[in-house]
Amino acid sequence: MSLSLTEQLDSFVRKHNDRQLLVLPVATFLIAVLIIAFTLATTGAPVKLGMEFKGGTMVSLTTDTPIASLNEKYSTYPLTDVRQTGSRIVMQFGPMSNEEQLSLTKDVTDTYENVEIRQIGPVYGKDLQNQALKAVFFSFLGMSLVVFMIFKTFIPSGAVVLSAFCDILIAVAFMNVAGIELSLGTVAALLMLIGYSVDSDILLTTRVLKRRGEVEENITNAMGTGITMTTTTLAALIVMYIVTTYSYLIIPSFSQINLLSDISIVLIFGLVADIMNTWLTNVSILRWYVQKEGARRRRA
């Protein structure tokens, strides 16, 4: 009979010491840092910026023209992406001059049907970028202060904050690998990831520090609840990703919902990283901390 994820993870944690548990999380963290550093060096930003943050124009229209032909036709403009979303074609352009913008608008409106044009100026995009960075920073700062107020102990509180930070870092690295741009939707996903991460870490830390009994048993009990919570959320996100990304293959009249698709895939990968960071990184730190405190009290 096959073991459940919780049983397999619990068995793995019990069989390995604290240093061994940290090998996979540390290796993943370093790889994520390298990916983000490479992206920063090549693009000037830690993650590829979407149209909302760098400015540009998005054109949505109805046509039977192949994507390759559209790529060729509009190659003289700063065309960055062309994709099919259900029965419509979406073209995304980078910032351009007023003359180019007027020329593009006239061309698509005269040639195609059901044209929708959305434009964001580079100045407004830069302002949104600053606001998004502030939102993530202050959310993370507020979360950290609340965690330290709850546990009033540096190492366990720091482990919770570290786990959340690693979740976000790994999620951003995944966005770079998968080619997902930073948009208002993915910023929202990163903010939600802070909450999801802290939820499981606080559950673990509370069970280990504030309940009587053996540390290993408290970890096992917390793991049963925490893994159930995370896998339930993952199941819902996977369904949302499939529906918002691939439903048009079954019902052609449906369109891809790119906002929800990006939110769901970033959260999926972030929660997978959270399973590792909570039940390997945080467990190893808490186990070491409790043993250290126990030895100190015995000497006193």
Buried (B, 14 or more C-beta within 10 A) or exposed (E): EEEEEBBEBBEEBEEBEBEEBBEEBBEBBEEBEEBBEEBEEEEEBBBBBBBBBBBBBBBBBEBEEEEEEBEEBBEEBBBBBBEEBBBBBBBBBBBBEEEBBEBBBEBBEEEBEEBEBEBBEEEEBBEBBEEBEEBBEEBBEEBBEEBBEBBEBEEBBBBBBBBBBBBBBBBBBBBBEEEBBBBBBBBBBBBBBBEBBBBBBBBBBBBBBEEEEEBBEBBBBBBBBBBEBBBEBBEEBEEBBEBBBEBBEEEEEBBBBBBBBBBBBBBBBBBBBBBBBBBBBBBBBBBBBBEEEEEEEEEE
